[in-house]
Amino acid sequence: MDYEFKSKLAAERERVEDLFEYEGCKVGRGTYGHVYKARRKDGFQKGFVYGLQALEIAEYSAEEKMKRSMH
């Protein structure tokens, strides 16, 4: 992907933090990360409570990536 397209896409993309307000309450843990209680900021579906999962993304060294690609 070229740099200009990627930068433009990132600038136009809606962010979760802009749409939802975290209530600071961790409600559990899913397969890929922690789940938090949240509500929409824009009032859409007022009164609804959402569970938002914060994904944990692992960073691997070049050596680890090489080992993983061999399996």
C-alpha positions as a Markdown table, in Angstrom:
| # | Residue | x | y | z |
|---|---|---|---|---|
| 1 | Met | 0.0 | 0.0 | 0.0 |
| 2 | Asp | 1.4 | 3.4 | -0.8 |
| 3 | Tyr | 2.1 | 5.9 | 1.9 |
| 4 | Glu | -0.2 | 8.7 | 0.7 |
| 5 | Phe | -3.2 | 6.4 | 0.4 |
| 6 | Lys | -2.5 | 4.9 | 3.9 |
| 7 | Ser | -2.2 | 8.4 | 5.4 |
| 8 | Lys | -5.4 | 9.6 | 3.8 |
| 9 | Leu | -7.3 | 6.5 | 4.9 |
| 10 | Ala | -6.1 | 7.0 | 8.5 |
| 11 | Ala | -7.2 | 10.6 | 8.5 |
| 12 | Glu | -10.7 | 9.8 | 7.2 |
| 13 | Arg | -11.3 | 6.7 | 9.4 |
| 14 | Glu | -13.6 | 7.1 | 12.4 |
| 15 | Arg | -11.9 | 6.1 | 15.6 |
| 16 | Val | -13.6 | 4.1 | 18.3 |
| 17 | Glu | -12.6 | 6.7 | 20.9 |
| 18 | Asp | -14.6 | 9.3 | 18.9 |
| 19 | Leu | -17.8 | 7.1 | 18.8 |
| 20 | Phe | -17.8 | 5.6 | 22.2 |
| 21 | Glu | -17.2 | 6.6 | 25.8 |
| 22 | Tyr | -15.6 | 4.0 | 27.9 |
| 23 | Glu | -17.1 | 3.8 | 31.4 |
| 24 | Gly | -13.8 | 2.6 | 32.8 |
| 25 | Cys | -15.2 | -0.7 | 33.8 |
| 26 | Lys | -13.5 | -3.9 | 32.6 |
| 27 | Val | -16.2 | -6.5 | 32.3 |
| 28 | Gly | -14.1 | -9.5 | 31.2 |
| 29 | Arg | -11.5 | -10.9 | 28.9 |
| 30 | Gly | -12.0 | -12.3 | 25.4 |
| 31 | Thr | -9.8 | -14.5 | 23.3 |
| 32 | Tyr | -7.9 | -11.5 | 21.9 |
| 33 | Gly | -8.0 | -9.0 | 24.7 |
| 34 | His | -9.9 | -7.2 | 27.5 |
| 35 | Val | -13.6 | -6.2 | 27.2 |
| 36 | Tyr | -14.8 | -2.8 | 28.5 |
| 37 | Lys | -18.2 | -1.3 | 29.1 |
| 38 | Ala | -19.0 | 1.6 | 26.8 |
| 39 | Arg | -21.8 | 3.9 | 25.6 |
| 40 | Arg | -22.2 | 5.8 | 22.3 |
| 41 | Lys | -21.3 | 9.5 | 22.4 |
| 42 | Asp | -23.7 | 10.5 | 19.7 |
| 43 | Gly | -26.8 | 9.3 | 21.5 |
| 44 | Phe | -27.6 | 6.7 | 18.9 |
| 45 | Gln | -29.6 | 3.9 | 20.6 |
| 46 | Lys | -29.6 | 5.9 | 23.8 |
| 47 | Gly | -29.5 | 3.6 | 26.9 |
| 48 | Phe | -27.8 | 0.8 | 25.1 |
| 49 | Val | -24.6 | -0.5 | 26.7 |
| 50 | Tyr | -21.8 | -2.0 | 24.6 |
| 51 | Gly | -18.9 | -4.3 | 25.2 |
| 52 | Leu | -15.8 | -3.1 | 23.4 |
| 53 | Gln | -12.8 | -5.4 | 23.1 |
| 54 | Ala | -9.4 | -3.9 | 23.1 |
| 55 | Leu | -7.3 | -6.1 | 20.9 |
| 56 | Glu | -3.8 | -7.1 | 22.0 |
| 57 | Ile | -1.4 | -7.0 | 19.1 |
| 58 | Ala | 1.8 | -8.9 | 19.5 |
| 59 | Glu | 5.0 | -7.6 | 18.1 |
| 60 | Tyr | 7.5 | -10.2 | 16.9 |
| 61 | Ser | 11.1 | -9.8 | 16.1 |
| 62 | Ala | 12.4 | -10.7 | 12.6 |
| 63 | Glu | 13.8 | -13.9 | 14.0 |
| 64 | Glu | 10.4 | -14.9 | 15.5 |
| 65 | Lys | 8.6 | -14.1 | 12.3 |
| 66 | Met | 11.0 | -16.3 | 10.4 |
| 67 | Lys | 10.5 | -19.2 | 12.8 |
| 68 | Arg | 6.7 | -18.8 | 12.6 |
| 69 | Ser | 6.7 | -18.7 | 8.8 |
| 70 | Met | 8.6 | -22.0 | 8.7 |
| 71 | His | 5.9 | -23.9 | 10.5 |
